Amino acid sequence: MISTKLQTFYYLLGKILFRYRRYKLHKRIIKQGYYLHKAYFEGITTYYYTNFKENPDSSKKHLVLLHGFLDSSHTFRKILSYIKNDYNVYILDLPGHGKTQVPYIRELWQMSSLVRGLYRFIREYLNLSFPIFLTHSMGGLIVFHMLRYAQKRKEYPKHFNCILFAIAPGMFRFEKKLREKNMKLFFPSTIEDIDNLLQHLFPQQMPQIPLFIKYYLSKEWNHTGMKYLVLNTLENEEEVFFTEDKLIHSPHPKRTYFIWGEKDHIVPLKYGQKLTKLIKNSQLIIIPNTGHTPHSERPEEFYLSIKNDLKKFL
């Protein structure tokens, strides 16, 4: 049994090391020609990167990158060099993730609040109407909810629509066994739980993360806001997740590309196959021998798999 003092030491050292690691990742992104911005909008300071310092290039399309649950904008760092020159790129830290903090008020930590605020930030602050989205996991779910919100505001499709490249979006309410497994995975409370999550996220090559950082993450990923998000999701699963009928009758992107790792154990490939049958103007791209994060596991192969389709919208 680790003493309270030792636990505190592990946590503080892990926090320092984690922040240093994030700083190094940040510098790596900056060296690729990106700039970090912060924007105070509707009471929240949102952090995001762009490949332009002040104003976007009016001759280029806008490419918005949205990460998944418990992640940050840094998840896309390995593919940023491939997309830097062709688009106005925006890489956001979603509310409550990365550097974008949200007060620990339970009503703010729910999908509907996140979606509405993010949509208004993209439409009104960034002034984007017809972006291309590249999303990972929860980010794809958010885009479909934003389209529903745009429709409610009578802005879809005339004033807002998108092209979507979605990496393994968790759109459906999983069957009980997979739900319970993923709940345990994404709320790790021990070092062993952290290793188990990393093994599922990166089945081919698990990243080497120092012990102290793992200890810090086991606490940080269970903070009050994330617990609120889970409780609110469980209370409103029928609103957060889609049924087949709800998805068919919801607004769809102009064109959708689902990208799936062949060995994804978080959101198995069968869900990508199902989505492709339900979403009009969609297709499925499968990346062999990768898990839930193909953009991180095999960045070059990932980019090459979408390159031709992405360039159609230059």
C-alpha positions as semicolon CSV with decimal commas, in nm:
position;residue;x (nm);y (nm);z (nm)
1;M;0,000;0,000;0,000
2;I;0,147;0,334;-0,106
3;S;0,144;0,599;0,168
4;T;-0,049;0,924;0,121
5;K;0,274;1,124;0,105
6;L;0,418;0,896;-0,161
7;Q;0,096;0,913;-0,361
8;T;0,114;1,294;-0,349
9;F;0,477;1,283;-0,463
10;Y;0,394;1,048;-0,753
11;Y;0,103;1,272;-0,857
12;L;0,304;1,596;-0,847
13;L;0,602;1,445;-1,029
14;G;0,369;1,291;-1,287
15;K;0,198;1,628;-1,335
16;I;0,532;1,800;-1,396
17;L;0,646;1,531;-1,640
18;F;0,310;1,530;-1,820
19;R;0,315;1,906;-1,864
20;Y;0,672;1,890;-1,989
21;R;0,572;1,620;-2,238
22;R;0,278;1,834;-2,356
23;Y;0,515;2,131;-2,391
24;K;0,748;1,926;-2,612
25;L;0,453;1,813;-2,828
26;H;0,340;2,175;-2,851
27;K;0,686;2,284;-2,967
28;R;0,687;2,004;-3,225
29;I;0,361;2,140;-3,370
30;I;0,495;2,497;-3,371
31;K;0,808;2,384;-3,555
32;Q;0,585;2,244;-3,831
33;G;0,459;2,596;-3,903
34;Y;0,152;2,618;-3,677
35;Y;0,045;2,889;-3,433
36;L;-0,138;2,853;-3,100
37;H;-0,435;3,083;-3,042
38;K;-0,675;3,135;-2,755
39;A;-1,021;3,282;-2,794
40;Y;-1,259;3,396;-2,520
41;F;-1,608;3,314;-2,645
42;E;-1,931;3,267;-2,447
43;G;-1,745;3,244;-2,118
44;I;-1,492;2,979;-2,223
45;T;-1,134;3,028;-2,337
46;T;-1,082;2,792;-2,630
47;Y;-0,734;2,697;-2,744
48;Y;-0,662;2,599;-3,102
49;Y;-0,380;2,581;-3,356
50;T;-0,381;2,714;-3,710
51;N;-0,130;2,711;-3,995
52;F;-0,167;3,088;-4,037
53;K;-0,066;3,358;-3,791
54;E;-0,352;3,604;-3,828
55;N;-0,589;3,572;-4,123
56;P;-0,670;3,260;-4,326
57;D;-0,593;3,241;-4,697
58;S;-0,917;3,329;-4,876
59;S;-0,821;3,105;-5,171
60;K;-0,807;2,789;-4,957
61;K;-1,071;2,561;-4,807
62;H;-1,099;2,529;-4,430
63;L;-1,002;2,200;-4,263
64;V;-1,111;2,161;-3,898
65;L;-0,965;1,881;-3,683
66;L;-1,162;1,754;-3,381
67;H;-1,013;1,499;-3,142
68;G;-1,181;1,234;-2,930
69;F;-1,269;1,175;-2,565
70;L;-0,987;1,226;-2,308
71;D;-0,760;1,350;-2,588
72;S;-0,643;1,686;-2,723
73;S;-0,538;1,862;-3,040
74;H;-0,194;1,699;-3,003
75;T;-0,334;1,367;-3,123
76;F;-0,306;1,493;-3,483
77;R;0,059;1,607;-3,456
78;K;0,198;1,328;-3,677
79;I;-0,015;1,417;-3,981
80;L;0,003;1,798;-3,967
81;S;0,295;1,828;-4,207
82;Y;0,092;1,653;-4,479
83;I;-0,198;1,900;-4,471
84;K;-0,026;2,228;-4,385
85;N;0,014;2,371;-4,736
86;D;-0,321;2,290;-4,895
87;Y;-0,579;2,417;-4,646
88;N;-0,651;2,667;-4,374
89;V;-0,609;2,423;-4,086
90;Y;-0,776;2,459;-3,744
91;I;-0,694;2,207;-3,469
92;L;-0,917;2,256;-3,165
93;D;-0,895;2,151;-2,803
94;L;-1,257;2,056;-2,734
95;P;-1,426;2,200;-2,422
96;G;-1,296;2,024;-2,112
97;H;-1,000;1,874;-2,300
98;G;-0,642;1,982;-2,353
99;K;-0,598;2,347;-2,257
100;T;-0,968;2,437;-2,306
101;Q;-1,106;2,431;-1,954
102;V;-1,471;2,426;-1,850
103;P;-1,596;2,511;-1,497
104;Y;-1,705;2,211;-1,289
105;I;-2,073;2,291;-1,329
106;R;-2,257;1,970;-1,413
107;E;-2,496;2,121;-1,668
108;L;-2,199;2,233;-1,879
109;W;-2,058;1,879;-1,900
110;Q;-2,298;1,718;-2,141
111;M;-2,301;1,648;-2,511
112;S;-2,577;1,893;-2,597
113;S;-2,399;2,187;-2,428
114;L;-2,066;2,093;-2,585
115;V;-2,220;2,065;-2,932
116;R;-2,412;2,394;-2,919
117;G;-2,115;2,590;-2,788
118;L;-1,873;2,437;-3,035
119;Y;-2,106;2,495;-3,329
120;R;-2,146;2,862;-3,240
121;F;-1,769;2,896;-3,192
122;I;-1,705;2,752;-3,539
123;R;-1,984;2,948;-3,709
124;E;-1,964;3,281;-3,527
125;Y;-1,608;3,315;-3,397
126;L;-1,414;3,130;-3,667
127;N;-1,675;3,235;-3,925
128;L;-1,680;2,898;-4,103
129;S;-1,987;2,782;-4,294
130;F;-1,878;2,491;-4,514
131;P;-1,568;2,337;-4,356
132;I;-1,406;2,003;-4,412
133;F;-1,388;1,811;-4,085
134;L;-1,125;1,552;-3,997
135;T;-1,231;1,391;-3,671
136;H;-1,133;1,113;-3,436
137;S;-1,378;0,903;-3,234
138;M;-1,607;1,136;-3,032
139;G;-1,522;1,420;-3,272
140;G;-1,722;1,249;-3,547
141;L;-2,023;1,204;-3,320
142;I;-2,005;1,575;-3,241
143;V;-2,017;1,670;-3,612
144;F;-2,341;1,476;-3,668
145;H;-2,493;1,648;-3,364
146;M;-2,377;1,986;-3,493
147;L;-2,560;1,921;-3,818
148;R;-2,877;1,845;-3,620
149;Y;-2,829;2,169;-3,429
150;A;-2,772;2,359;-3,754
151;Q;-3,094;2,213;-3,887
152;K;-3,278;2,323;-3,572
153;R;-3,145;2,676;-3,627
154;K;-3,261;2,651;-3,992
155;E;-2,902;2,694;-4,112
156;Y;-2,856;2,347;-4,262
157;P;-2,785;2,295;-4,549
158;K;-2,800;2,643;-4,704
159;H;-2,576;2,820;-4,450
160;F;-2,388;2,531;-4,292
161;N;-2,278;2,191;-4,415
162;C;-1,954;1,999;-4,437
163;I;-1,739;1,727;-4,585
164;L;-1,649;1,475;-4,316
165;F;-1,348;1,247;-4,277
166;A;-1,429;1,056;-3,958
167;I;-1,190;0,816;-3,789
168;A;-1,391;0,547;-3,605
169;P;-1,674;0,761;-3,465
170;G;-1,867;0,607;-3,174
171;M;-2,214;0,682;-3,306
172;F;-2,423;0,401;-3,160
173;R;-2,504;0,287;-2,809
174;F;-2,289;-0,025;-2,779
175;E;-2,420;-0,359;-2,667
176;K;-2,393;-0,412;-2,290
177;K;-2,067;-0,612;-2,286
178;L;-1,877;-0,362;-2,501
179;R;-2,025;-0,065;-2,313
180;E;-1,907;-0,201;-1,979
181;K;-1,564;-0,279;-2,122
182;N;-1,520;0,071;-2,269
183;M;-1,649;0,240;-1,953
184;K;-1,376;0,066;-1,755
185;L;-1,116;0,138;-2,023
186;F;-1,180;0,511;-2,045
187;F;-1,190;0,573;-1,671
188;P;-0,869;0,407;-1,553
189;S;-0,799;0,424;-1,180
190;T;-0,474;0,224;-1,162
191;I;-0,147;0,193;-1,352
192;E;-0,269;-0,143;-1,484
193;D;-0,585;0,025;-1,615
194;I;-0,375;0,287;-1,797
195;D;-0,165;0,012;-1,960
196;N;-0,482;-0,172;-2,062
197;L;-0,625;0,142;-2,224
198;L;-0,300;0,212;-2,411
199;Q;-0,285;-0,148;-2,531
200;H;-0,637;-0,119;-2,673
201;L;-0,565;0,218;-2,833
202;F;-0,232;0,109;-2,981
203;P;-0,252;-0,269;-3,031
204;Q;0,050;-0,287;-3,262
205;Q;0,294;-0,076;-3,062
206;M;0,203;0,063;-2,721
207;P;0,373;0,400;-2,651
208;Q;0,629;0,409;-2,371
209;I;0,499;0,645;-2,102
210;P;0,686;0,698;-1,773
211;L;0,533;0,544;-1,461
212;F;0,479;0,879;-1,288
213;I;0,284;1,016;-1,584
214;K;0,063;0,708;-1,581
215;Y;-0,005;0,766;-1,212
216;Y;-0,097;1,129;-1,282
217;L;-0,327;1,030;-1,571
218;S;-0,505;0,772;-1,354
219;K;-0,616;1,065;-1,137
220;E;-0,651;1,336;-1,400
221;W;-0,876;1,134;-1,631
222;N;-1,116;1,087;-1,341
223;H;-1,159;1,452;-1,251
224;T;-1,499;1,597;-1,159
225;G;-1,582;1,728;-1,505
226;M;-1,529;1,392;-1,675
227;K;-1,740;1,222;-1,410
228;Y;-2,017;1,476;-1,478
229;L;-1,990;1,403;-1,850
230;V;-2,032;1,030;-1,789
231;L;-2,325;1,075;-1,550
232;N;-2,501;1,310;-1,793
233;T;-2,436;1,073;-2,084
234;L;-2,580;0,777;-1,892
235;E;-2,890;0,980;-1,806
236;N;-2,940;1,088;-2,169
237;E;-2,807;0,802;-2,381
238;E;-3,100;0,822;-2,621
239;E;-3,005;1,184;-2,696
240;V;-2,628;1,134;-2,710
241;F;-2,616;0,823;-2,929
242;F;-2,792;0,742;-3,253
243;T;-3,026;0,460;-3,344
244;E;-3,038;0,347;-3,705
245;D;-3,370;0,523;-3,760
246;K;-3,256;0,846;-3,592
247;L;-2,938;0,847;-3,801
248;I;-3,120;0,785;-4,130
249;H;-3,354;1,076;-4,063
250;S;-3,084;1,313;-3,938
251;P;-2,900;1,561;-4,163
252;H;-2,590;1,414;-4,324
253;P;-2,267;1,574;-4,447
254;K;-2,242;1,641;-4,820
255;R;-1,989;1,360;-4,835
256;T;-1,858;1,129;-4,561
257;Y;-1,547;0,913;-4,547
258;F;-1,527;0,672;-4,256
259;I;-1,170;0,562;-4,178
260;W;-1,129;0,251;-3,964
261;G;-0,838;0,059;-3,823
262;E;-0,878;-0,307;-3,910
263;K;-0,796;-0,411;-3,551
264;D;-0,995;-0,143;-3,367
265;H;-1,111;-0,294;-3,036
266;I;-1,263;0,029;-2,900
267;V;-1,514;0,085;-3,181
268;P;-1,497;-0,237;-3,386
269;L;-1,493;-0,230;-3,766
270;K;-1,845;-0,371;-3,788
271;Y;-1,978;-0,030;-3,681
272;G;-1,800;0,135;-3,973
273;Q;-1,957;-0,114;-4,210
274;K;-2,297;-0,041;-4,055
275;L;-2,255;0,336;-4,081
276;T;-2,158;0,318;-4,446
277;K;-2,489;0,148;-4,523
278;L;-2,689;0,412;-4,334
279;I;-2,520;0,738;-4,431
280;K;-2,585;0,860;-4,783
281;N;-2,283;0,957;-4,995
282;S;-2,043;0,771;-4,767
283;Q;-1,764;0,519;-4,806
284;L;-1,545;0,313;-4,576
285;I;-1,165;0,320;-4,582
286;I;-0,998;0,037;-4,388
287;I;-0,638;0,065;-4,274
288;P;-0,478;-0,278;-4,215
289;N;-0,307;-0,376;-3,890
290;T;-0,408;-0,064;-3,697
291;G;-0,634;0,000;-3,400
292;H;-0,844;0,295;-3,287
293;T;-0,582;0,561;-3,371
294;P;-0,452;0,498;-3,726
295;H;-0,354;0,865;-3,763
296;S;-0,111;0,816;-3,476
297;E;-0,008;0,452;-3,527
298;R;0,060;0,478;-3,901
299;P;0,044;0,846;-3,994
300;E;0,190;0,821;-4,344
301;E;-0,026;0,524;-4,438
302;F;-0,327;0,701;-4,290
303;Y;-0,269;1,017;-4,492
304;L;-0,207;0,826;-4,814
305;S;-0,538;0,641;-4,762
306;I;-0,734;0,969;-4,766
307;K;-0,503;1,191;-4,974
308;N;-0,678;1,157;-5,310
309;D;-1,026;1,199;-5,161
310;L;-0,916;1,494;-4,948
311;K;-0,762;1,670;-5,247
312;K;-1,093;1,647;-5,434
313;F;-1,211;1,935;-5,217
314;L;-0,921;2,176;-5,264
